[in-house]
């Protein structure tokens, strides 16, 4: 496998190669980004109760209504 280094820039989220460079369709490429730190992905944690003994405060009750129930 031979390697070539080709300089490019990112414009509008796409990589644009500098100079008159033509690569064949579906060419395998590797992108190396010097001196730029990637943003750390956000991590969303699941909610937790500060006091697990309060879990009973969140108990739900399912109530079935008859088909002729009226709204009050």
Buried (B, 14 or more C-beta within 10 A) or exposed (E): EEEEEEEBEEEEEEEEEEEEEEEEEEEEEEEEEEEEEEEEEEEEEEEEEEEEEEEEEEEEEEEEEEEEEEEE
